[in-house]
């Protein structure tokens, strides 16, 4: 992070120094403090945005929505976090509970801060176009967009942990390395003395069945010629001009049409990354159903104030009905 003094706002550090955040989670350095700051920032931001949602109905609804919106995110996290942690354990990941919680809290913090950044826009439409259906759809879209951005941070953080080997089990990684063919290091060239003025001789490489190489007299200084080691094959088709022979350099492909494997690059995506996307869908379904259970957040102006409504229908049917009524 640029500058000598760290920012007092945790969201600013997440946005400016996300690599530092990921490295702190990987090293598990002072995660309790970081998670506590993210939790406090998220609760305050969600409370402010909840007050904007409930302001459409009455000040009392604004107060209750300011309490229920942070509760919605935190209860959803409490319900879904054990599933994410146990999924990772089953498939060999080495994430701790604190690392899993910190990763998800990064996503929630980004979501809540982005949502509260949209609060002035929501207030503007509340004042200038006080239509209940439009206001409800507008804020659902704001929350959905904010959640998508937050989830991108979650997947990015999991990818960093994958690059550090925390998602792939060590046994599987060792087996993958053992399955890949090892390329021995290039041996130094062996000088072979050829008497000056002698006839062309066949100088085969030691220990190889390759065809003999004709060495004309006087072709090398002092009558010596360098013969390539036995494990280095001849030039293959498709090899770039001036490039070393395939197999001569460790880490290069066996064919010049293949892409070289970079050090530290994962060979395949672990099962934990696939399960992360499944968990994200689960988190979304649990969150929307819990939001429907904790409603109202906006408050229908045609109805009296109520802390909770009766549980009937579902969130998605209500969204479709609202779109149809516009």
C-alpha positions in Angstrom: 0.0 0.0 0.0 1.3 3.4 -1.0 2.2 5.8 1.8 3.7 5.4 5.2 0.5 5.7 7.2 -2.2 3.0 6.7 -5.7 4.1 5.9 -8.1 4.1 8.9 -10.8 2.8 6.5 -10.6 -0.9 6.0 -12.5 -0.6 2.6 -9.8 1.7 1.3 -7.1 -0.8 2.2 -9.1 -3.6 0.5 -9.5 -1.6 -2.7 -6.0 -0.1 -2.8 -4.0 -3.0 -1.4 -5.9 -6.2 -2.1 -2.7 -8.2 -2.6 -1.6 -7.2 0.9 -5.0 -8.3 2.2 -4.7 -11.7 0.5 -1.1 -12.1 1.8 -2.3 -11.3 5.3 -5.0 -14.0 5.0 -2.6 -16.5 3.6 -0.1 -15.9 6.5 -3.0 -15.6 9.1 -1.4 -12.5 10.4 -3.6 -10.6 12.9 -6.8 -11.9 11.3 -9.0 -11.2 14.3 -8.4 -7.5 14.1 -8.9 -7.4 10.4 -12.1 -9.4 10.6 -13.4 -7.2 13.4 -12.8 -4.1 11.4 -14.6 -5.5 8.4 -17.5 -6.7 10.5 -17.9 -3.2 12.1 -17.6 -1.4 8.8 -20.1 -3.7 7.1 -22.7 -3.4 9.9 -22.5 0.4 9.9 -22.7 0.6 6.1 -25.6 -1.8 5.9 -27.5 0.0 8.7 -27.2 3.3 6.8 -28.4 1.7 3.6 -31.3 -0.1 5.4 -32.4 3.3 6.8 -32.7 4.6 3.3 -34.8 1.6 2.3 -37.2 1.9 5.2 -37.5 5.7 4.7 -39.9 5.1 1.9 -42.6 4.1 4.5 -41.9 5.9 7.8 -39.1 6.8 10.2 -40.0 3.8 12.3 -39.6 1.5 9.3 -36.3 3.2 8.5 -35.1 2.3 12.1 -36.2 -1.4 11.8 -34.7 -1.8 8.3 -31.4 -0.3 9.7 -31.4 -3.2 12.2 -32.6 -5.9 9.9 -30.3 -5.4 6.9 -27.0 -6.1 8.8 -28.8 -9.0 10.5 -29.7 -10.4 7.1 -26.1 -10.6 5.9 -24.6 -11.8 9.2 -27.2 -14.6 9.7 -26.8 -15.7 6.1 -23.0 -15.9 6.8 -23.5 -17.8 10.0 -25.7 -20.3 8.1 -23.5 -20.8 5.1 -19.9 -20.5 6.5 -19.8 -24.0 8.0 -20.7 -25.5 4.6 -17.9 -23.6 2.9 -15.3 -24.7 5.6 -16.4 -28.3 5.6 -16.5 -28.5 1.8 -12.9 -27.3 1.7 -11.8 -29.9 4.4 -13.5 -32.8 2.6 -11.6 -32.0 -0.7 -8.2 -31.6 1.0 -7.9 -27.8 1.3 -5.9 -26.4 4.2 -8.0 -23.3 5.0 -8.6 -22.5 8.7 -11.9 -21.2 10.0 -10.4 -17.7 10.4 -9.1 -17.7 6.8 -12.5 -18.7 5.5 -14.3 -16.1 7.6 -11.9 -13.4 6.6 -12.3 -14.2 2.9 -16.1 -14.0 3.1 -16.0 -10.9 5.2 -13.9 -9.2 2.4 -16.8 -9.9 0.0 -19.4 -8.7 2.4 -17.4 -5.5 3.2 -17.1 -4.6 -0.4 -20.8 -5.3 -1.0 -21.9 -3.2 1.9 -19.7 -0.3 1.1 -20.7 -0.3 -2.5 -24.3 -0.4 -1.5 -24.0 2.6 0.8 -22.2 4.5 -2.0 -25.4 4.1 -4.0 -27.5 5.5 -1.1 -27.6 9.1 -2.4 -28.9 7.8 -5.8 -31.6 5.9 -4.0 -32.5 8.9 -1.9 -32.7 11.0 -5.0 -35.3 8.7 -6.6 -37.1 8.5 -3.3 -37.6 12.2 -3.3 -38.2 12.8 -7.0 -40.0 9.7 -8.1 -41.7 8.1 -5.0 -43.2 5.1 -6.8 -43.1 2.0 -4.5 -42.6 -0.6 -7.3 -39.9 1.3 -9.0 -38.1 2.1 -5.8 -38.1 -1.5 -4.7 -36.7 -2.8 -8.0 -34.1 -0.1 -8.1 -32.7 -1.1 -4.7 -32.9 -4.8 -5.5 -30.8 -4.0 -8.6 -28.3 -2.0 -6.5 -27.9 -4.8 -4.0 -27.5 -7.4 -6.7 -24.8 -5.3 -8.5 -23.0 -4.7 -5.2 -23.1 -8.4 -4.4 -21.7 -9.4 -7.8 -18.7 -7.0 -7.2 -18.2 -8.4 -3.7 -18.2 -12.0 -5.0 -15.5 -11.1 -7.6 -13.3 -10.2 -4.6 -14.2 -13.6 -3.0 -13.2 -15.6 -6.1 -10.1 -13.5 -6.5 -9.0 -14.2 -3.0 -9.7 -17.9 -3.3 -7.6 -18.0 -6.5 -4.7 -16.4 -4.6 -5.0 -19.0 -1.9 -5.0 -21.7 -4.6 -1.8 -20.2 -6.1 -0.2 -20.6 -2.6 -1.3 -24.3 -2.4 -3.9 -23.9 0.3 -6.8 -25.3 -1.8 -5.0 -28.4 -3.3 -4.1 -31.2 -1.0 -0.4 -31.8 -0.7 -0.6 -35.5 -1.7 -2.5 -34.7 -4.9 0.1 -32.0 -5.7 2.9 -34.4 -5.2 1.2 -37.0 -7.4 0.7 -34.4 -10.1 4.4 -33.5 -10.0 5.4 -37.2 -10.1 3.1 -37.8 -13.1 4.8 -35.1 -15.2 7.9 -36.3 -17.0 11.1 -35.1 -15.4 13.6 -33.4 -17.7 17.2 -33.8 -16.6 19.4 -30.8 -16.6 21.5 -30.2 -19.7 24.9 -31.8 -19.3 27.9 -29.9 -20.5 29.2 -30.6 -23.9 31.9 -33.2 -24.1 34.9 -32.2 -26.2 36.1 -35.0 -28.5 39.6 -34.7 -29.9 39.9 -35.1 -33.6 43.4 -35.2 -35.2 44.0 -32.4 -37.6 44.1 -33.4 -41.2 42.4 -36.7 -40.6 39.5 -37.9 -42.7 35.9 -37.2 -41.7 35.1 -39.4 -38.7 31.8 -40.5 -37.2 31.6 -39.4 -33.6 28.5 -40.8 -32.0 27.2 -39.3 -28.7 28.0 -41.7 -25.8 25.1 -43.8 -24.7 22.7 -42.9 -27.5 21.4 -44.6 -30.6 21.3 -41.4 -32.6 22.9 -41.4 -36.0 26.6 -40.7 -36.1 27.6 -37.1 -36.7 30.2 -36.4 -39.4 33.0 -34.2 -38.1 35.2 -32.7 -40.8 38.8 -32.1 -40.0 39.7 -28.7 -38.8 36.1 -27.7 -38.3 36.7 -26.8 -34.6 39.5 -24.9 -32.9 42.4 -27.1 -31.9 40.7 -30.0 -33.6 38.0 -30.4 -31.0 34.2 -30.5 -31.5 31.4 -30.3 -28.9 29.0 -33.2 -29.0 25.5 -32.6 -27.5 24.6 -34.8 -24.5 22.7 -38.0 -25.2 19.4 -36.8 -23.7 19.1 -33.7 -25.9 17.1 -34.6 -29.0 17.5 -33.1 -32.4 15.7 -30.0 -33.6 11.9 -30.7 -33.9 9.6 -29.1 -36.4 8.1 -25.9 -35.1 11.1 -25.0 -33.0 11.8 -21.2 -33.1 15.0 -20.1 -34.7 17.9 -19.8 -32.2 15.9 -21.6 -29.4 17.6 -24.4 -27.4 16.7 -27.9 -28.3 13.5 -29.3 -26.8 14.2 -31.0 -23.5 17.5 -29.2 -23.0 16.1 -26.6 -20.6 14.1 -27.8 -17.5 10.6 -26.3 -17.4 10.4 -26.0 -21.2 7.9 -28.1 -23.0 8.7 -31.3 -24.8 7.3 -29.9 -28.0 7.8 -26.3 -29.1 4.1 -26.2 -30.0 3.2 -26.6 -26.3 3.1 -23.7 -23.8 5.8 -23.8 -21.1 4.8 -24.4 -17.6 5.6 -21.4 -15.4 7.0 -21.9 -11.9 4.2 -21.9 -9.3 1.4 -22.1 -11.9 -1.4 -24.5 -10.9 -1.7 -27.4 -13.3 -5.5 -27.7 -12.8 -8.3 -26.0 -10.9 -8.8 -27.8 -7.5 -12.2 -29.1 -6.5 -12.4 -26.3 -3.9 -12.7 -23.6 -6.6 -15.6 -25.5 -8.2 -17.3 -25.9 -4.9 -16.8 -22.2 -4.2 -19.1 -21.3 -7.1 -21.7 -23.8 -5.8 -21.4 -22.3 -2.4 -22.0 -18.8 -3.9 -25.3 -20.0 -5.4 -26.2 -21.5 -2.0 -25.4 -18.3 -0.3 -27.6 -16.3 -2.7 -30.5 -18.7 -2.3 -30.3 -18.6 1.5 -29.9 -14.8 1.6 -32.9 -14.1 -0.7 -35.1 -16.5 1.3 -34.0 -15.0 4.6 -34.7 -11.5 3.2 -38.2 -12.7 2.3 -38.6 -14.0 5.9 -37.4 -10.8 7.5 -39.4 -8.5 5.3 -40.6 -5.7 5.2 -37.5 -3.7 4.4 -39.2 -1.1 2.2 -42.6 -1.0 3.7 -45.7 -0.9 1.4 -47.2 2.6 1.9 -50.6 1.1 1.6 -50.2 -1.0 4.7 -49.6 -0.3 8.3 -46.2 -0.6 10.0 -45.3 -4.2 10.8 -42.0 -5.6 12.1 -42.5 -8.8 10.2 -45.0 -10.0 7.5 -46.6 -13.4 7.3 -44.5 -16.0 5.3 -46.3 -16.6 2.0 -45.0 -16.8 -1.5 -41.3 -16.2 -2.2 -38.8 -13.6 -3.2 -38.6 -14.4 -6.9 -42.3 -14.5 -7.4 -42.6 -11.1 -5.7 -40.0 -9.6 -8.0 -41.8 -10.9 -11.1 -45.1 -9.6 -9.8 -43.6 -6.2 -9.2 -42.2 -6.1 -12.7 -45.6 -7.0 -14.1 -47.2 -4.2 -12.2 -44.9 -1.5 -13.5 
